[in-house]
Amino acid sequence: MPESSDTLTPELRIGHLYPDQLNMYGDRGNIITLRQRCAWRGVTLRHITLDLGETLRPDDYDLLFIGGGQDKEQDEVARDLREVKASALREAVESDMPVLGVCGGYQLLAKFYRPAEGPELEGIGILDAWTIHKGKAVARCIGNVALQWGEQTLVGFENHGGRTYLGAGAQPLGRVLAGHGNNSEDHQEGCVYRNTYGTYLHGSLLPKNPHLADHLIRLALRRRYGADADRYMTPLDDTREWQAHDAMLRRLGVTPRHEAAAVSL
Amino acid sequence: MSSENLPPPPSMAAAARTARRAGAPPRTALAIVLGRASGGLARRLGISGGTSLPGLVAQYADPQLIRRLAAQAQHGCVVVTGTNGKTTTSGLVAYTLRAAGLRIWRNREGSNLARGIATTLLRRAGASGRLADGGDGAFVLEVDEAAFARIATDLQPRVVLVTNLFRDQLDRYGEVDTVAERWRASLRTLPATTILALNADDPAVAALGDGYAGTTLYYGVEQTPTHADSDSVAQVIDTRTCPRCRTPLTFAPRFYSHIGHWACPGCGYSRPTPQVRAQVISAGLDASRFLLETPQGAAEVSVGLPGLYNVYNALAAATAGVAMAAPLDAIVTGLARFTPAFGRAEEIVADGRKIRILLAKNPTGLNEVLRALSSDHAAGKKRLLMLLNDRAADGEDVSWIWDADFEQLAGATSYLGAGGMRAYDLALRLKYIGDEPQDVEPEIGVALARALEKTPSGETLYIIPTYTAMLAVRSELERRGYAPRYWEQEDA
């Protein structure tokens, strides 16, 4: 377990699940952003890949990332997740490790994916949600998205054929201000359980949402170094990040509201 | 060619009379007349370059138009498809076949959907419904990878040339596997006389020859002095599993992305031995040289295009030449004579400054352009303006900029500008390689003006735009009198 936070350069280890199979839609941008935002604060982010067949040891990681992929790759990943990594992943989630699943990764963290035809794909059920593909006659959910996330906003791009529905007690990540979200019906987007975040937003997600990136980093630092880990979270100049964020909000007809909040990060 | 040189459209009654005399279906003649009239009208109204509307109208009048006109070309059709390099490669093919003495008709405006193909065909036809010059020529047509499946059957091509298959605009085309599967299905509808010219170094493309009944010519790079790096967080590799058994492939060597000498450790399937090969001597920013080896013999080739990706384009064109029985010396001459197509590595002179436009529309294309730019140390640091749009033709999802290796650009520029509809996304991407752009300006005209202000006479400004950003920057340059209107350029 971690050493005293006073003696060494702080370090976080991110486990990147199935980077060879799930590497669509600029997922690399999320890793680049986490690594760079850590580096700017003197925190080293070690990037460790977790491939098919490899055992997941929760103690070896401080946060986990799982991205989206093509359909044929989703099958073998789902099997590996269930058969090789499920119990360890559950243990990590229950011990409040921050986990981010995007698009296909979000679907795999949930209960099941029911394709338009063919067998149901079983997820690992960490998130109380499920996804149904209603066939080619129903249009894909494609386009830019803006969400209300607490007092703030999130922006991204979504591209998914399946519609995701949340169980009665499940908590969405945000409320859709523009775009489709989980299913284009209930104005919900994503799903959150403890520190596990599932979402359809890419774009990449984290570069234009620095407050979400920092939230994940803060959770990981606190879990590893305790509450005083917040001292590592020195404020950064996020002018460029918010310019890109706000440009998208304005384009979607949403008034940027986070400006005041951004200063307090 | 310019629309002003076209004969005025005859009356419809006259067209029908001519058509009856020539024995062509009146419907085809009517389609041609209507198509041309709509093109003329569009131009007079200044609606567009008129490269799509005539075909759209004409196809509505005669859904068999493409089939009827394409069948008349005595030397057949060469169809060029793939993700990257279609326009450049079809240009290279045209130069090669012209050097071999053939008359070539092509859709050079980059208008590569069914309607653009129909426009190209009907412009070469008279009101009789017959091709000009008795059909004594060949069509060289670049076809959009998604449109290919629908129109390949109508074109009944003599040669199908496939460049590569990369991730490109997933929101429009669907996933890479889906595209490969559609291609495979449409290749099954072609006559066995169609020759496939396939990139042996791209597993998904090479696998298209798997079980094909007709002749397949493979092309590939044997060796090159420059290689891909492999230390990226997650390499952008779209096809990394075996097309037959889905075991992860091994590459020795890998040239870039998933292009290289691949083999499957699972089932033993591997890169087919190419009949047309390149031994690369140099692949710089201004030109590339390689030894071309064909069944007819070997010769050194020089092409005025940057980077290894253009060696592949030239090699692909040489293979189409081989498939069309062009002599080796004509192939070499044609490749050497080539001048870049509209917006692809073309050079424009602007008040003593040089402007080079290097189109990049997906991460692999951008990686190769950035590599050519950053590995060219001869002229020191570069002035670079990057332009990112997110219209449908660019891909509305700009996530791909995070997959591209901008990192290789770090420290390689003396001026860096970000422009286009997603200028702020681009600026943010550049921030994360540690290079803050000096100018960030969504308006392309303004972004161009600022970049030109910072480029002294005698210096070169490199512009890397996405597709519609390229159109916008071209029109800005035209407005300033630096470049001709593209449809008025000579059909080289």
Contacts between the chains, C-beta under 8 A, distances in Angstrom:
chain1	res1	chain2	res2	distance
A	16	B	234	7.4
A	19	B	233	8.0
A	19	B	234	4.5
A	20	B	234	8.0
A	20	B	237	8.0
A	20	B	240	6.2
A	20	B	248	6.9
A	23	B	234	5.2
A	23	B	236	7.6
A	23	B	237	7.8
A	23	B	403	7.9
A	24	B	167	7.6
A	24	B	170	7.1
A	25	B	170	7.2
A	25	B	397	6.9
A	25	B	399	4.7
A	26	B	399	2.9
A	26	B	400	6.0
A	26	B	401	7.2
A	26	B	402	3.9
A	26	B	403	5.4
A	27	B	234	7.1
A	27	B	402	8.0
A	28	B	232	7.6
A	28	B	233	5.5
A	28	B	234	4.9
A	28	B	236	7.7
A	28	B	402	5.3
A	28	B	403	5.4
A	29	B	399	6.8
A	29	B	401	7.9
A	29	B	402	2.8
A	29	B	403	7.6
A	29	B	429	8.0
A	30	B	402	8.0
A	31	B	233	5.1
A	31	B	234	7.1
A	32	B	233	6.5
A	32	B	402	6.5
A	32	B	432	5.6
A	33	B	432	6.9
A	35	B	233	7.7
A	36	B	432	5.4
A	47	B	233	6.1
A	70	B	175	4.6
A	70	B	176	6.8
A	70	B	177	5.6
A	71	B	175	6.9
A	71	B	177	7.4
A	72	B	177	6.0
A	72	B	246	7.2
A	73	B	241	7.9
A	76	B	246	7.9
A	142	B	171	5.1
A	142	B	396	7.4
A	143	B	396	6.8
A	144	B	396	7.5
A	157	B	396	7.3
A	157	B	397	4.7
A	157	B	398	7.5
A	157	B	399	6.3
A	159	B	170	6.6
A	159	B	171	5.3
A	159	B	397	6.3
A	202	B	397	7.6
A	202	B	399	5.1
A	203	B	397	7.3
A	203	B	398	7.1
A	203	B	399	5.4
A	204	B	399	5.5
A	204	B	402	4.5
A	207	B	402	6.8
A	207	B	425	8.0
A	207	B	428	5.5
A	207	B	429	7.4
A	207	B	432	6.9
A	208	B	425	7.2
A	208	B	428	6.8
A	240	B	424	7.1
A	240	B	427	5.5
A	240	B	428	4.9
A	240	B	431	4.9
A	240	B	436	7.9
A	241	B	428	6.2
A	243	B	424	4.6
A	243	B	427	7.3
A	243	B	428	7.7
A	243	B	440	7.7
A	244	B	424	3.9
A	244	B	425	5.2
A	244	B	427	7.3
A	244	B	428	4.8
A	247	B	424	4.8
A	247	B	442	7.7
